Every structure is written in C-alpha cells, then in structure tokens.
C-alpha cells in the first residue's frame, strides 16, 4: 500500500474552496484598539495549494464568486498571482443584504497575548457551492487530476458544500485520483448537523488516501474512541495519537497515510513545532523543536501543502513529512495565511535550521 498518482494529468492538485477576506491590525495590535488594518485573500484550502502552486506545479481551484464584486476581483487577482487556475460560477449579489465573500477578522497576538479570531460568514456565497456548477467528468476524466484536497471546513460549511465534497471524492475515486482529507473539526459548523456530517465525513475518509487530523478531529468527525487530548505533554500526545491511528487503520484500510502536527505554545511568537506520520506500517516522528512565529494562522495548512507537494514529487514518506514541517514553519513567518516559497531550497533551509543570508 502507498500513494499512487496518475501519470496522465493536467492538474497536480485540485482544491474546492470558499474564498474570503482576512483583515488584521498592523503591528500585531488587538482588533478592538486598532484603526489601521491589512486586508488579504484567504481560505484554508488555497493556503494548502499555495505550496505546490508557488513551486511550479499546476493547481486548480473550484470556487464561487459574487458577480461584479471588487472583492471577487481581488480574489481572482490573488489566485492568479499565486499561479493558481480557477473555475467558479458567478452569483448576483442580490442587493445590499444579499451574498458576499466571508470576512475573517484576526488578531495575530504578540508575546504573552494570544491570537483572537472572529469569523463573519453571514451571507457567504461559498455556502452555495454545488457539484452542478462544474463538469466533474471533464475535470477528472479528460483533464486529469493527481490529488484532490478536501478540508473539513468546506465539507461542513453547508449542506450544499457537504454534498459537493462528497461527490468530488466519489468522482475522484472513480477516476484514480488520490484524495487528501484534512478533517479540521469546527464545533460551530457541526452544530445541529452532527449525524449528517458524521456520515459524510466517514464516507469521505473511507475514500481517502491521506487523512490529516489531531485526536479531537478523529474522535469528533469520525467517532473514533481514544484518549482525551487535553492537558498532556507532547510525548503523551504522540503516544495517544499512535493509539488513535491504530484504530483508524482498521476502520479505513484503504488509507495509506495518517498525519498530524504537534504544537506547544510557549508564547504567541515562540512555539515548539513537530509532526507525526504513519505510512503503511511505518511511523515517522519529528520531535518538536523551536520555531519563531510572526503569525501562526495557516501553519497547519502549510504543513499539509508541503506534505502533498512531497508526494507529488514522488519523495519517500519521511522526506514528505520533513518538507511539510518546514512548509508549515515557513507559513508562520508570513503576514498572509499562506506561505509563498521562492523555491524548494527556501523550504529545505528551514528544515536544516539554516537562516544565514543568501546572496
């Protein structure tokens, strides 16, 4: 068992997503006391896709836009600047109280003051994403896709997006596309939909080749039994994650790779960062080591993006995990939610601990 990729393809990576905007106070200040903000384009799934896209692999985004919106144009410009092709239906705004792209209001924290994030998703156009918006047979059969990456955020956003992600997984499986699924549990998304989403997430997981998530994700998304995640040392987290994945392998025998990151927060700008991965019957562990954090948001997405990039480059599992660890660490040095590596050497220098000037 292992990751098997199509050799006849147009797209190395495909991601479905609901695009939005993040506004962040300058100079690491809290939201409530600020009057100057940066505005950037964001989504968890394109944060992942940013790694292989910036490193030259062909990436496509499936999304939806508000027709005529300057925010939609900003999003399109951003995706193009990150070398991502995109396809998406245009939906009329339908007046001031109609549809819009979601806003993420984020204080990145500083020192002993932790980050605070508020999501404002009322009227979010991405909730309308539907399989009928796309010719999936053309995309998967004629164009060809090596990996489709799904996140629990888009999979739980609305009944439409849940059905869309499930259909993507089914069509991808039919056409031999590798499926990556980051469980990404969010309690507010699951409220009142627990039974429905448990069934959908379980089916997607059963079709997936790569499953990413921490203990809470596996327990709450998939109903796995395991030790409680809170209040433990990182060493205990590693041990309990291994117990959890042993159960998950029995439940999802078709899955080749299970992975998670390990993080201990010393303060907002200083973390211990590690990772653990199981491929087939082999464990690979990166013991947590210190990283310096400008903004932590997107670090986990960077890890997944680097991990997928490694598999797309046909590296072995340990090398993929190392590149994922370094891509996640790289993302925390950017003011954006996503990393934009100049080349693979920039990522590997982080893994090697080489921060010397390059002339």
KOLTI-980435 format. One record per residue (C-alpha): x, y, z; residue number from 1. Coordinates in Angstrom, 3 decimals, always signed. Layout:
// KOLTI-980435
[[X,Y,Z],NUM]
...
//
This chain:
// KOLTI-980435
[[+0.000,+0.000,+0.000],1]
[[+1.204,+3.528,-0.777],2]
[[+0.334,+6.755,-2.566],3]
[[-0.286,+6.077,-6.253],4]
[[-0.554,+9.059,-8.586],5]
[[-1.924,+9.381,-12.095],6]
[[+0.708,+9.864,-14.778],7]
[[-1.703,+11.368,-17.332],8]
[[-2.966,+14.642,-15.890],9]
[[-3.447,+18.377,-16.379],10]
[[-3.652,+19.291,-12.691],11]
[[-1.291,+18.131,-9.965],12]
[[-3.643,+19.439,-7.271],13]
[[-7.323,+20.418,-7.212],14]
[[-9.000,+22.146,-4.252],15]
[[-12.632,+23.152,-3.690],16]
[[-12.986,+26.224,-1.513],17]
[[-14.994,+29.224,-0.380],18]
[[-12.746,+32.263,-0.766],19]
[[-12.817,+35.139,+1.677],20]
[[-11.007,+38.135,+3.068],21]
[[-8.952,+38.453,+6.233],22]
[[-8.389,+41.790,+7.940],23]
[[-5.617,+42.056,+10.520],24]
[[-4.431,+45.004,+12.609],25]
[[-0.957,+46.233,+11.726],26]
[[+1.964,+45.895,+14.143],27]
[[+0.442,+42.877,+15.940],28]
[[-2.148,+45.004,+17.721],29]
[[-5.550,+43.791,+19.044],30]
[[-8.602,+44.351,+16.844],31]
[[-10.587,+46.416,+19.345],32]
[[-7.895,+49.052,+19.764],33]
[[-6.820,+49.380,+16.116],34]
[[-7.746,+51.769,+13.331],35]
[[-5.366,+50.527,+10.641],36]
[[-5.737,+47.047,+9.124],37]
[[-4.193,+44.914,+6.403],38]
[[-6.592,+43.099,+4.070],39]
[[-5.692,+39.835,+2.357],40]
[[-7.301,+37.000,+0.451],41]
[[-7.665,+33.736,+2.341],42]
[[-9.097,+30.224,+2.520],43]
[[-7.775,+27.112,+4.236],44]
[[-7.750,+25.072,+1.039],45]
[[-5.837,+27.624,-1.053],46]
[[-3.417,+28.025,+1.865],47]
[[-2.608,+24.350,+1.266],48]
[[-2.468,+24.745,-2.512],49]
[[-0.119,+27.715,-2.267],50]
[[+2.913,+25.495,-1.601],51]
[[+2.836,+23.333,-4.770],52]
[[+1.493,+26.246,-6.865],53]
[[+4.363,+28.558,-5.902],54]
[[+6.809,+25.723,-6.553],55]
[[+5.678,+25.302,-10.143],56]
[[+3.092,+22.523,-10.059],57]
[[-0.236,+23.035,-11.886],58]
[[-3.029,+23.782,-9.400],59]
[[-6.729,+24.431,-9.959],60]
[[-9.272,+25.968,-7.567],61]
[[-13.012,+25.231,-7.731],62]
[[-14.957,+28.029,-6.083],63]
[[-17.770,+30.569,-6.486],64]
[[-17.801,+34.363,-6.854],65]
[[-20.131,+37.292,-6.252],66]
[[-20.733,+38.748,-9.698],67]
[[-19.340,+42.238,-10.166],68]
[[-17.841,+42.406,-6.679],69]
[[-14.499,+44.204,-6.255],70]
[[-13.708,+41.665,-3.535],71]
[[-14.270,+38.865,-6.051],72]
[[-11.892,+40.618,-8.443],73]
[[-9.325,+40.948,-5.665],74]
[[-9.638,+37.199,-5.038],75]
[[-9.199,+36.370,-8.738],76]
[[-6.138,+38.607,-8.951],77]
[[-4.653,+36.975,-5.878],78]
[[-5.163,+33.436,-7.150],79]
[[-3.581,+34.357,-10.456],80]
[[-0.619,+35.956,-8.665],81]
[[-0.106,+32.665,-6.814],82]
[[-0.113,+30.722,-10.093],83]
[[-3.479,+29.042,-9.472],84]
[[-6.044,+28.490,-12.186],85]
[[-9.633,+28.862,-11.022],86]
[[-13.127,+27.962,-12.123],87]
[[-16.264,+29.287,-10.450],88]
[[-19.838,+30.299,-11.052],89]
[[-20.775,+34.000,-10.758],90]
[[-23.725,+34.669,-8.426],91]
[[-25.528,+38.017,-8.385],92]
[[-25.160,+39.886,-5.089],93]
[[-28.942,+40.432,-4.930],94]
[[-28.821,+43.770,-3.135],95]
[[-27.013,+45.066,-0.030],96]
[[-28.371,+42.232,+2.121],97]
[[-27.522,+39.525,-0.414],98]
[[-24.430,+37.427,-0.971],99]
[[-20.826,+38.303,-0.201],100]
[[-17.447,+36.733,+0.403],101]
[[-16.780,+35.883,+4.049],102]
[[-14.660,+38.033,+6.368],103]
[[-12.125,+36.724,+8.849],104]
[[-11.138,+39.281,+11.494],105]
[[-7.862,+38.225,+13.064],106]
[[-5.596,+39.498,+15.812],107]
[[-2.314,+37.617,+15.388],108]
[[-1.354,+38.143,+19.030],109]
[[+2.051,+39.097,+20.392],110]
[[+4.185,+37.659,+23.164],111]
[[+2.012,+36.757,+26.138],112]
[[-1.173,+37.948,+24.374],113]
[[-2.619,+35.098,+22.349],114]
[[-4.286,+35.437,+18.932],115]
[[-8.040,+36.028,+18.666],116]
[[-10.005,+35.282,+15.501],117]
[[-13.614,+36.099,+14.675],118]
[[-15.351,+34.694,+11.598],119]
[[-18.098,+36.749,+9.956],120]
[[-19.708,+34.422,+7.424],121]
[[-23.281,+35.759,+7.160],122]
[[-24.445,+35.710,+3.553],123]
[[-21.343,+33.788,+2.444],124]
[[-21.618,+32.973,-1.257],125]
[[-19.419,+29.902,-0.788],126]
[[-22.249,+28.143,+1.014],127]
[[-23.910,+27.743,-2.402],128]
[[-21.072,+25.687,-3.917],129]
[[-22.596,+22.734,-5.725],130]
[[-21.396,+19.865,-7.888],131]
[[-23.781,+21.040,-10.625],132]
[[-21.600,+24.145,-11.092],133]
[[-18.789,+22.055,-12.594],134]
[[-18.260,+19.424,-15.275],135]
[[-16.557,+16.920,-12.997],136]
[[-16.216,+14.297,-15.719],137]
[[-14.283,+16.780,-17.857],138]
[[-12.070,+17.787,-14.921],139]
[[-11.274,+14.280,-13.678],140]
[[-11.596,+12.118,-16.808],141]
[[-10.467,+14.379,-19.654],142]
[[-8.146,+16.849,-17.919],143]
[[-6.980,+14.520,-15.151],144]
[[-6.063,+15.295,-11.531],145]
[[-3.316,+13.716,-9.429],146]
[[-4.532,+14.841,-5.978],147]
[[-7.760,+16.437,-4.779],148]
[[-7.504,+18.014,-1.340],149]
[[-10.609,+18.413,+0.809],150]
[[-10.870,+20.221,+4.125],151]
[[-13.408,+19.662,+6.872],152]
[[-14.069,+23.412,+6.775],153]
[[-15.507,+23.415,+3.258],154]
[[-17.027,+19.949,+3.774],155]
[[-19.044,+21.200,+6.777],156]
[[-19.813,+24.739,+5.613],157]
[[-23.360,+23.992,+4.371],158]
[[-25.476,+21.073,+3.153],159]
[[-24.592,+22.080,-0.430],160]
[[-20.830,+22.134,+0.173],161]
[[-21.009,+18.863,+2.124],162]
[[-22.722,+17.147,-0.802],163]
[[-20.259,+18.789,-3.199],164]
[[-17.194,+17.480,-1.355],165]
[[-18.691,+14.001,-1.116],166]
[[-19.394,+13.981,-4.854],167]
[[-15.864,+15.208,-5.574],168]
[[-14.442,+12.349,-3.502],169]
[[-16.625,+9.794,-5.286],170]
[[-15.735,+11.045,-8.773],171]
[[-12.062,+11.351,-7.864],172]
[[-12.001,+7.768,-6.615],173]
[[-13.684,+6.549,-9.789],174]
[[-11.000,+8.152,-11.929],175]
[[-7.969,+7.101,-9.882],176]
[[-7.236,+10.493,-8.302],177]
[[-5.527,+10.468,-4.904],178]
[[-7.718,+12.013,-2.178],179]
[[-6.339,+14.061,+0.713],180]
[[-8.701,+14.943,+3.572],181]
[[-7.853,+17.279,+6.466],182]
[[-10.648,+16.664,+8.993],183]
[[-10.437,+20.170,+10.521],184]
[[-13.330,+19.903,+13.018],185]
[[-15.138,+23.157,+13.891],186]
[[-17.889,+22.878,+16.525],187]
[[-19.827,+25.884,+15.191],188]
[[-20.078,+24.274,+11.740],189]
[[-21.307,+20.962,+13.156],190]
[[-23.987,+22.338,+15.473],191]
[[-27.332,+20.687,+14.653],192]
[[-25.792,+18.607,+11.825],193]
[[-23.804,+16.052,+13.797],194]
[[-25.429,+12.875,+12.439],195]
[[-25.461,+14.110,+8.831],196]
[[-21.854,+15.285,+8.885],197]
[[-20.581,+12.197,+10.698],198]
[[-21.936,+10.048,+7.851],199]
[[-20.500,+12.311,+5.140],200]
[[-17.085,+12.662,+6.775],201]
[[-16.891,+8.919,+7.356],202]
[[-17.569,+8.176,+3.690],203]
[[-15.026,+10.746,+2.510],204]
[[-12.469,+9.314,+4.947],205]
[[-13.164,+5.805,+3.648],206]
[[-12.283,+7.008,+0.128],207]
[[-9.208,+8.991,+1.182],208]
[[-5.570,+8.083,+0.618],209]
[[-4.258,+10.737,+3.035],210]
[[-6.008,+11.614,+6.315],211]
[[-4.820,+14.549,+8.415],212]
[[-6.148,+15.470,+11.842],213]
[[-5.470,+15.516,+15.556],214]
[[-7.074,+13.265,+18.166],215]
[[-10.086,+15.552,+18.588],216]
[[-10.660,+15.592,+14.819],217]
[[-10.711,+11.792,+14.606],218]
[[-12.969,+11.497,+17.649],219]
[[-15.495,+14.203,+16.786],220]
[[-15.550,+13.870,+12.993],221]
[[-15.337,+10.093,+12.691],222]
[[-16.473,+8.797,+16.089],223]
[[-13.160,+7.114,+16.875],224]
[[-12.573,+6.233,+20.509],225]
[[-9.333,+7.341,+22.057],226]
[[-7.598,+9.035,+24.962],227]
[[-8.583,+12.576,+25.883],228]
[[-6.455,+15.113,+24.026],229]
[[-6.193,+17.896,+26.601],230]
[[-3.646,+18.527,+29.331],231]
[[-0.895,+16.216,+28.144],232]
[[+2.762,+16.529,+27.297],233]
[[+3.814,+16.360,+23.659],234]
[[+5.261,+12.899,+24.300],235]
[[+1.870,+11.757,+25.589],236]
[[+0.196,+13.290,+22.526],237]
[[+2.447,+11.191,+20.293],238]
[[+1.592,+8.012,+22.196],239]
[[-2.150,+8.681,+22.188],240]
[[-2.109,+9.631,+18.504],241]
[[-0.486,+6.289,+17.736],242]
[[-3.279,+4.528,+19.645],243]
[[-5.881,+6.518,+17.722],244]
[[-4.357,+5.784,+14.318],245]
[[-4.128,+2.072,+15.057],246]
[[-7.929,+2.160,+15.355],247]
[[-8.308,+4.384,+12.300],248]
[[-6.286,+1.980,+10.151],249]
[[-8.760,-0.772,+10.974],250]
[[-11.722,+1.475,+10.179],251]
[[-10.174,+2.865,+6.963],252]
[[-7.958,+0.136,+5.498],253]
[[-7.717,+1.927,+2.142],254]
[[-5.980,+4.950,+3.639],255]
[[-2.208,+4.962,+3.087],256]
[[-1.096,+7.966,+5.151],257]
[[-2.210,+9.392,+8.506],258]
[[-0.594,+12.596,+9.751],259]
[[-0.843,+15.382,+12.304],260]
[[+1.211,+18.296,+13.551],261]
[[+2.416,+18.730,+17.133],262]
[[+2.469,+22.191,+18.662],263]
[[+3.301,+23.563,+22.089],264]
[[+2.815,+27.310,+22.520],265]
[[+5.478,+28.989,+24.651],266]
[[+4.127,+32.403,+23.686],267]
[[+2.448,+33.878,+20.610],268]
[[+5.797,+34.218,+18.824],269]
[[+7.615,+31.146,+20.073],270]
[[+6.323,+27.616,+19.504],271]
[[+7.610,+24.071,+19.613],272]
[[+6.626,+22.522,+16.272],273]
[[+6.651,+18.842,+15.362],274]
[[+4.834,+16.258,+13.277],275]
[[+3.932,+12.596,+13.199],276]
[[+3.066,+10.437,+10.211],277]
[[+2.174,+6.819,+9.620],278]
[[+2.539,+5.334,+6.168],279]
[[+1.552,+1.694,+5.736],280]
[[+3.174,+0.108,+8.796],281]
[[+5.914,+2.675,+9.429],282]
[[+5.920,+5.562,+11.911],283]
[[+7.823,+8.785,+11.250],284]
[[+8.138,+11.387,+14.019],285]
[[+9.636,+14.868,+14.045],286]
[[+10.315,+15.740,+17.664],287]
[[+9.026,+19.264,+18.357],288]
[[+11.641,+21.961,+18.009],289]
[[+11.525,+25.717,+18.427],290]
[[+10.237,+27.995,+15.678],291]
[[+9.694,+31.751,+15.746],292]
[[+6.211,+32.865,+14.780],293]
[[+5.146,+36.099,+13.110],294]
[[+1.549,+34.883,+12.643],295]
[[+0.520,+31.313,+13.445],296]
[[-2.611,+31.201,+11.261],297]
[[-2.068,+28.895,+8.288],298]
[[+0.797,+26.881,+9.744],299]
[[-1.197,+23.648,+9.705],300]
[[-2.302,+24.305,+6.124],301]
[[+1.319,+24.897,+5.179],302]
[[+2.217,+21.516,+6.644],303]
[[-0.437,+19.773,+4.543],304]
[[+0.606,+21.698,+1.425],305]
[[+4.233,+20.717,+1.866],306]
[[+3.296,+17.107,+2.592],307]
[[+1.207,+16.904,-0.595],308]
[[+3.951,+18.610,-2.599],309]
[[+6.364,+15.927,-1.468],310]
[[+4.067,+13.117,-2.560],311]
[[+3.529,+14.882,-5.900],312]
[[+7.313,+14.902,-6.302],313]
[[+7.413,+11.152,-5.515],314]
[[+9.548,+11.550,-2.394],315]
[[+9.510,+8.957,+0.375],316]
[[+7.175,+9.495,+3.316],317]
[[+9.826,+10.750,+5.735],318]
[[+11.078,+13.372,+3.280],319]
[[+7.472,+14.438,+2.562],320]
[[+6.867,+14.933,+6.285],321]
[[+10.071,+16.948,+6.691],322]
[[+9.092,+19.217,+3.811],323]
[[+5.612,+19.568,+5.304],324]
[[+7.046,+20.508,+8.698],325]
[[+9.267,+23.135,+7.101],326]
[[+6.455,+24.488,+4.900],327]
[[+4.286,+24.921,+7.992],328]
[[+7.108,+26.685,+9.811],329]
[[+7.623,+28.885,+6.743],330]
[[+3.945,+29.874,+6.708],331]
[[+4.238,+31.259,+10.245],332]
[[+6.860,+33.742,+9.031],333]
[[+4.421,+35.373,+6.571],334]
[[+1.818,+38.039,+7.323],335]
[[-0.502,+36.193,+4.946],336]
[[-2.228,+32.945,+5.977],337]
[[-0.257,+31.140,+3.291],338]
[[+3.416,+30.664,+2.522],339]
[[+4.832,+31.671,-0.833],340]
[[+8.135,+29.783,-1.112],341]
[[+10.519,+31.159,-3.738],342]
[[+11.865,+27.665,-4.358],343]
[[+12.294,+24.315,-2.637],344]
[[+15.667,+25.419,-1.279],345]
[[+13.938,+28.080,+0.841],346]
[[+11.842,+25.371,+2.482],347]
[[+14.705,+22.937,+2.969],348]
[[+16.859,+25.641,+4.581],349]
[[+14.192,+25.940,+7.294],350]
[[+14.299,+22.199,+7.877],351]
[[+18.087,+22.351,+8.105],352]
[[+17.972,+25.298,+10.531],353]
[[+19.963,+27.477,+8.181],354]
[[+18.779,+31.088,+8.467],355]
[[+22.004,+32.611,+7.164],356]
[[+21.791,+35.284,+4.487],357]
[[+21.736,+34.001,+0.902],358]
[[+23.497,+36.302,-1.570],359]
//
